[in-house]
């Protein structure tokens, strides 16, 4: 039997009243059942709270509960029928393994613009060994394409958690247009660098926590290749956005359309609770019913960003995270550390007497003779110990601080000089892909900063278990900003893309190299 709208409203009011009288009831009511509603994003401007729902069956009215009290209600409206701006931050992996995917990223962007029904605002940021915002306020597909094609892929590392954390912090500190919907698109091959033998599970868990702690941002993942770290890629997919694996241009175009359609299909709720929230983030609940369902369901609002209050000076997840260092810190030599100055107060009277003896004082004219006060001789006012004692304790502290600063400046100057000297020969991150043959060891990713020798001898950099391969048969090296290979032995033929080489020959990323029965390529 159909339940009238008035009866449904009365039951809803009774349930809300029971929630106020019996707070424990809120813990017993289950969250929205699977297939009904999912919270995609939520944030507050201080006066207005916006929530975006992904729903198969649209709720007729949603109540906002703060401190288990209803403060406002809202009717959902489709994003595609609203004035909401779709705000995107493209977070680009700028490591040296990414240039080959540049055209596919452009295809993703163009497809996203073609499918978007809302006004679009795009910013482009990069990460690798650090996070940086490169472009802001881009509103057309051509502007974004120009920005993507001008990127320099020259970062010496791929720190995915650090890059996502920086992007989330940037979006948490910069509010978009009123009622806009913010998305973070992480573009990466998912391979963390430098490589290590241990698991990235701890970093992946931290990454998932950072994404969950920023509900104001919908996180999408656009990943290339099949060699990415599974833990990190799973953490990227833990957000409320779209995760797309790209192996060809069509995948990238499909991903762009899917992201735009997902964002435009959400339902926006607008609440004006007229509350002065004093904190940068707060909690709440959404209460709703769907169709003939009069029982009602709840959606939790957790860690909602309040843009009217500045964030504390800490990372997104609330725990300060030091920036990683990708090269060893120089250790100061022992001789460069100044010896601690002696404490003036530690000198004994006997020592003072030995350093500056002085004659016994004689009585002045007209004064009564003074008895001998102490066997300790008076200090010479011109002696070195007197000068030391004349300096107060705060003066010694200041001098020690100056010495420490000088040591740090010297160490940093030496470090900078070393970086300048090394800048002329930067390395290239290389990934070995094997088609046939068995290389010894598990080193599949390395930095080509010096020549790499290939052969069957154990002393080579890349060793192959192949009887037909000479002990030292080829050398791969950098020259004129290019990667080259040359033969070191006439005993075996070396081909690049099926063409035999007799001298040094340039190798491009993905070129198939054959040495006897061994076939492989380098990705860089």
C-alpha positions in Angstrom: 0.0 0.0 0.0 1.3 3.4 -0.9 2.2 5.7 2.0 1.1 9.4 1.5 3.7 12.2 1.5 2.2 13.6 4.8 2.5 10.3 6.6 6.1 9.9 5.4 6.9 13.4 6.6 5.4 12.7 10.0 7.4 9.5 10.4 10.5 11.3 9.3 9.9 14.0 12.0 9.3 11.4 14.6 12.5 9.6 13.8 14.5 12.8 14.0 12.9 13.6 17.4 13.8 10.2 18.7 17.4 10.7 17.5 17.6 13.9 19.6 16.1 12.3 22.7 18.1 9.1 22.4 21.5 9.8 21.0 22.6 6.2 21.2 20.0 5.5 18.5 22.3 7.1 16.0 24.8 4.3 16.5 22.2 1.6 15.9 20.9 3.0 12.6 22.8 1.5 9.7 24.4 3.7 7.1 22.9 3.8 3.6 22.4 0.4 2.2 24.4 -0.7 -0.8 23.1 0.5 -4.1 21.3 3.5 -2.6 23.6 6.5 -2.0 27.3 7.2 -1.7 29.0 10.4 -0.6 31.5 11.5 -3.3 32.5 14.9 -1.9 31.6 17.5 0.8 32.9 20.9 1.9 31.7 24.1 3.6 32.4 27.7 2.7 31.5 28.8 6.2 28.0 29.9 5.3 27.0 27.1 2.9 27.7 23.4 3.0 27.9 21.5 -0.3 27.6 17.7 -0.5 27.7 15.6 -3.7 26.0 12.2 -3.8 26.4 9.3 -6.2 22.9 7.7 -6.2 21.0 5.1 -8.2 17.7 6.2 -6.7 17.6 9.9 -5.9 16.4 10.8 -2.4 13.6 13.3 -2.3 14.9 15.4 0.6 18.1 15.1 2.7 18.4 16.4 6.2 21.7 17.8 7.6 22.4 16.7 11.2 25.1 18.4 13.3 25.6 17.2 16.8 22.7 14.8 16.2 20.4 17.8 15.6 18.8 18.7 12.3 19.9 22.1 11.2 18.8 22.2 7.6 17.4 20.2 4.7 18.0 20.2 0.9 16.5 18.9 -2.3 19.2 17.1 -4.5 19.9 18.6 -8.0 21.9 17.0 -10.8 25.3 18.6 -11.3 24.7 18.6 -15.0 21.6 20.8 -14.5 23.3 23.1 -12.0 25.8 26.0 -12.2 28.6 23.9 -10.6 32.1 24.4 -12.1 34.1 21.2 -12.6 37.5 21.9 -11.1 40.4 19.6 -12.0 44.0 19.4 -10.9 46.1 17.2 -13.2 49.0 15.8 -11.0 51.6 14.8 -13.5 54.4 12.3 -12.8 57.5 14.1 -14.2 60.0 11.3 -13.9 62.0 10.3 -16.9 59.9 7.2 -17.7 56.8 9.3 -18.5 57.4 11.2 -21.8 56.3 8.3 -24.0 52.8 8.6 -22.6 52.4 12.3 -23.3 50.2 12.0 -26.3 47.9 9.6 -24.4 47.5 12.1 -21.6 46.6 14.8 -24.1 44.0 12.4 -25.5 42.5 11.9 -22.0 42.3 15.7 -21.5 40.6 16.4 -24.8 38.1 13.6 -24.3 37.3 15.0 -20.8 36.6 18.5 -22.2 34.4 17.1 -25.0 32.3 15.0 -22.5 32.0 17.7 -19.8 28.7 19.5 -19.7 29.9 22.0 -17.0 32.3 24.9 -17.1 35.8 23.5 -16.6 38.8 25.0 -14.7 42.1 23.1 -14.8 45.4 23.5 -12.9 48.5 21.4 -13.7 51.0 20.3 -11.1 54.0 18.0 -11.2 55.7 15.6 -8.8 58.7 13.3 -8.7 61.3 14.4 -6.3 59.2 17.4 -5.2 55.6 18.8 -5.7 55.1 22.0 -7.7 52.1 23.8 -9.2 52.9 24.7 -12.8 49.7 26.2 -14.4 46.4 27.5 -13.0 43.1 28.8 -14.3 43.1 26.9 -17.6 39.6 26.9 -19.1 39.9 25.4 -22.6 41.1 22.1 -24.0 43.8 23.9 -26.1 45.2 25.7 -23.0 45.5 22.4 -21.2 47.0 20.6 -24.2 49.7 23.3 -24.6 50.5 23.1 -20.9 50.8 19.3 -21.1 53.0 19.4 -24.1 55.4 21.9 -22.5 56.1 19.7 -19.5 59.7 18.8 -18.7 60.1 15.2 -17.5 63.3 15.7 -15.5 62.6 14.7 -11.9 65.1 12.2 -10.4 62.6 10.3 -8.4 58.9 9.2 -8.3 57.5 9.7 -4.8 53.8 9.1 -5.4 52.6 9.5 -1.8 54.5 12.8 -1.5 53.0 14.1 -4.7 49.4 13.2 -3.8 49.9 14.7 -0.3 51.1 18.0 -1.8 48.2 18.1 -4.3 45.6 17.4 -1.6 47.2 20.1 0.6 47.0 22.6 -2.3 43.3 21.8 -2.9 42.5 21.9 0.8 44.0 25.4 1.1 42.5 26.9 -2.1 38.8 26.9 -2.4 37.3 26.9 -5.9 34.3 28.8 -7.2 31.2 28.7 -5.0 29.5 25.3 -5.3 32.2 23.8 -7.5 33.3 20.2 -7.6 37.0 19.5 -7.2 38.8 16.5 -8.7 42.4 15.3 -8.5 43.6 13.3 -11.5 46.9 11.5 -10.7 48.8 10.6 -13.9 51.6 8.1 -13.3 53.0 4.8 -14.4 52.8 3.7 -10.7 56.5 2.8 -10.4 58.1 4.3 -7.3 61.7 5.3 -7.7 64.4 4.8 -6.4 63.7 1.1 -6.4 64.0 -0.9 -3.2 63.6 -4.5 -2.2 61.1 -3.9 0.6 57.3 -3.4 0.3 55.6 -0.1 -0.2 52.6 -1.2 2.0 53.2 1.3 4.7 53.4 4.2 2.3 50.3 2.9 0.5 48.4 2.9 3.8 49.5 6.5 4.5 48.4 7.4 1.0 44.9 5.9 1.5 44.6 7.7 4.8 45.5 11.0 3.2 42.8 10.5 0.4 40.2 9.6 3.0 41.0 12.6 5.2 40.2 15.0 2.3 36.5 14.5 1.3 36.4 17.8 -0.4 38.4 16.2 -3.3 37.4 13.4 -5.7 40.6 11.4 -6.5 41.0 9.7 -9.9 43.9 7.5 -11.1 45.2 7.4 -14.6 48.0 4.8 -14.7 50.1 3.6 -17.6 51.8 0.2 -18.2 51.6 -2.9 -16.1 54.6 -2.6 -13.8 53.2 -0.3 -11.2 53.3 -1.1 -7.5 50.1 -2.9 -6.6 49.9 -1.4 -3.1 50.2 2.2 -4.2 47.8 1.7 -7.2 45.3 0.1 -4.8 45.6 3.1 -2.5 45.0 5.5 -5.4 41.9 3.6 -6.3 40.5 3.9 -2.7 39.0 7.3 -3.4 35.6 8.1 -4.7 36.8 8.7 -8.3 37.5 6.7 -11.4 40.6 4.5 -11.7 41.7 3.9 -15.4 44.5 1.7 -16.6 45.9 2.9 -20.0 47.7 0.8 -22.5 46.6 2.6 -25.7 45.1 5.9 -26.9 41.6 4.6 -26.9 41.9 3.7 -23.2 42.9 7.3 -22.4 40.0 8.7 -24.3 37.5 6.3 -22.6 39.0 7.3 -19.3 38.5 11.0 -20.0 34.9 10.5 -20.9 34.2 8.3 -17.9 35.7 10.9 -15.5 33.5 13.7 -16.9 30.4 11.6 -16.9 31.0 10.4 -13.3 31.3 14.0 -12.1 28.3 15.3 -14.1 26.1 12.5 -12.9 26.4 13.4 -9.2 23.7 15.1 -7.2 24.5 18.3 -5.4 23.0 19.2 -2.0 23.1 22.8 -0.8 22.7 23.5 3.0 22.7 26.9 4.7 22.7 25.9 8.4 23.6 29.4 9.6 26.2 28.1 12.0 29.5 29.7 12.7 31.8 26.6 12.7 35.1 27.5 14.5 37.2 24.6 13.2 38.9 23.9 9.9 37.2 20.5 9.7 34.1 19.1 11.4 31.8 16.0 11.5 28.1 15.6 10.7 25.5 13.3 9.1 23.0 13.2 6.2 19.7 11.6 6.9 17.4 10.6 4.0 14.8 8.1 2.7 14.2 6.9 -0.9 11.1 6.0 -2.7 8.6 4.2 -0.4 11.4 3.6 2.2 10.3 5.3 5.4 12.9 3.7 7.6 15.6 6.1 6.5 19.4 5.8 6.2 22.4 7.8 7.2 25.6 9.0 5.5 28.5 10.1 7.7 30.2 13.5 7.0 33.7 13.0 8.3 36.5 15.6 8.3 34.5 18.1 6.2 36.7 21.0 5.1 35.6 24.5 6.3 37.2 26.9 3.9 36.4 29.9 6.1 39.0 28.7 8.7 42.7 28.3 7.8 44.2 24.9 8.1 46.8 24.4 10.9 50.4 24.4 9.7 50.7 20.6 9.2 50.2 18.0 6.5 46.8 16.9 5.2 46.7 13.8 7.3 47.5 15.8 10.5 50.9 14.4 11.1 54.0 16.3 9.9 55.8 14.3 7.2 59.4 15.2 6.4 60.2 15.6 2.7 62.3 12.6 1.5 65.9 13.1 0.5 67.1 11.4 -2.7 70.8 11.7 -2.1 72.9 11.2 1.1 73.4 14.2 3.3 77.1 15.2 3.5 78.6 14.4 6.9 80.7 17.2 8.3 84.3 16.3 9.1 85.2 15.9 12.7 87.8 18.7 12.4 85.2 21.2 11.2 83.2 21.0 14.4 84.5 23.7 16.8 85.7 22.6 20.2 83.4 23.6 23.0 84.5 26.8 24.8 85.3 26.3 28.5 82.7 27.4 31.0 84.0 30.4 32.7 82.2 29.4 35.9 84.0 26.1 36.1 87.5 27.7 36.7 88.6 27.1 40.3 90.1 29.9 42.4 93.4 28.0 42.4 93.5 28.0 38.6 92.6 31.7 38.6 95.5 32.4 40.9 97.9 30.5 38.7 96.8 32.4 35.6 96.9 35.9 37.0 98.6 36.4 40.4 98.4 39.9 41.9 100.0 41.6 44.9 98.2 41.9 48.2 96.1 45.1 48.4 97.7 47.9 50.5 95.7 50.2 52.7 94.8 53.6 51.2 95.9 56.9 52.8 93.5 58.0 55.5 91.7 54.7 55.8 91.9 52.1 58.5 94.0 49.1 57.8 91.9 46.3 56.2 92.3 42.8 57.4 93.3 40.1 55.0 90.0 38.9 53.5 91.0 35.8 51.7 94.0 33.8 50.7 92.7 33.9 47.2 94.7 36.5 45.2 92.7 39.0 43.2 92.4 38.5 39.4 94.3 40.6 37.0 91.7 42.7 35.2 93.7 42.4 32.0 94.1 38.6 32.0 92.4 36.2 29.6 90.3 34.6 32.3 88.9 37.9 33.3 87.9 38.5 29.7 86.2 35.1 29.6 84.3 35.8 32.8 83.2 39.2 31.6 81.0 37.6 28.9 77.6 36.6 30.3 76.0 33.2 29.7 73.7 34.5 27.0 76.7 35.8 25.1 78.2 32.3 25.0 74.9 30.8 23.9 74.7 33.4 21.0 78.3 32.7 20.0 77.6 28.9 20.0 74.6 29.5 17.8 76.6 31.6 15.4 79.2 28.8 15.1 76.5 26.2 14.4 75.0 28.4 11.7 78.5 28.8 10.1 79.0 25.1 10.1 75.6 24.5 8.5 76.3 27.2 5.8 79.7 25.6 5.0 78.1 22.1 4.7 75.3 23.4 2.4 77.8 25.3 0.3 79.9 22.2 -0.2 76.7 20.2 -1.0 75.6 22.8 -3.5 79.0 22.8 -5.1 78.9 19.1 -5.4 75.4 19.3 -7.1 76.7 21.9 -9.5 79.7 19.7 -10.4 77.4 16.7 -10.9 74.8 18.6 -12.9 76.7 18.2 -16.1 76.1 14.4 -16.2 72.5 13.7 -15.1 71.4 10.1 -15.1 68.4 8.6 -16.8 66.0 6.2 -15.1 65.9 3.0 -17.2 63.5 0.0 -16.9 64.6 -3.3 -18.4 61.8 -5.3 -20.2 62.8 -8.9 -21.2 61.2 -10.7 -24.1 63.5 -13.8 -24.1 66.5 -14.9 -22.1 67.2 -15.0 -18.4 69.0 -12.1 -16.8 70.8 -12.8 -13.5 69.4 -11.0 -10.4 66.3 -9.0 -9.9 67.6 -5.5 -10.9 65.2 -4.4 -13.6 65.2 -0.6 -12.9 68.5 1.3 -12.7 69.9 4.8 -13.2 72.0 5.3 -16.4 74.5 7.8 -15.1 77.6 5.8 -16.2 78.1 3.2 -19.0 76.4 -0.1 -18.4 78.2 -3.2 -19.7 76.1 -6.2 -20.9 77.5 -9.8 -21.1 77.7 -13.2 -19.4 80.6 -12.4 -17.2 79.7 -11.9 -13.5 81.5 -8.5 -13.5 79.1 -7.0 -16.0 76.4 -4.6 -15.0 73.7 -6.6 -16.7 74.5 -10.3 -16.6 72.7 -12.9 -18.8 72.5 -16.7 -18.3 73.2 -17.5 -22.0 76.0 -19.7 -23.3 76.0 -17.9 -26.7 76.6 -14.5 -25.2 80.3 -13.4 -24.8 81.7 -12.3 -21.5 81.4 -8.6 -22.5 79.4 -8.0 -25.6 77.8 -4.6 -25.5 77.9 -1.2 -23.7 75.0 1.2 -23.1 75.9 4.8 -22.4 74.7 8.4 -22.4 76.0 10.9 -25.0 74.7 14.2 -26.4 71.5 13.8 -24.3 70.8 10.4 -26.0 71.1 6.7 -25.1 73.5 4.7 -27.3 74.6 1.1 -27.5 77.8 -0.3 -29.1 79.2 -3.7 -29.6 82.2 -4.9 -27.6 82.7 -8.3 -29.2 82.6 -9.4 -32.9 81.6 -12.9 -31.8 77.8 -12.2 -31.7 75.5 -10.0 -33.8 73.6 -7.2 -32.1 70.4 -5.8 -33.7 68.2 -2.8 -32.8 64.7 -3.1 -34.1 66.0 -5.9 -36.4 68.8 -3.8 -37.9 72.4 -5.1 -37.2 74.7 -2.5 -35.7 78.5 -2.3 -36.4 79.3 0.9 -34.5 77.5 2.9 -31.8 73.8 3.2 -32.4 71.2 5.4 -30.7 68.5 3.6 -28.8 65.0 5.0 -28.2 62.6 4.0 -25.4 61.0 0.7 -26.3 63.4 -0.3 -29.2 63.8 -4.1 -29.2 67.5 -5.1 -28.8 68.6 -8.7 -29.8 71.9 -10.3 -28.8 72.0 -13.9 -29.9 68.8 -15.5 -28.5 68.4 -12.7 -25.9 65.7 -10.1 -26.7 65.0 -7.1 -24.5 64.3 -3.3 -24.5 64.8 -0.3 -22.3 62.0 2.0 -21.2 63.2 5.5 -20.2 
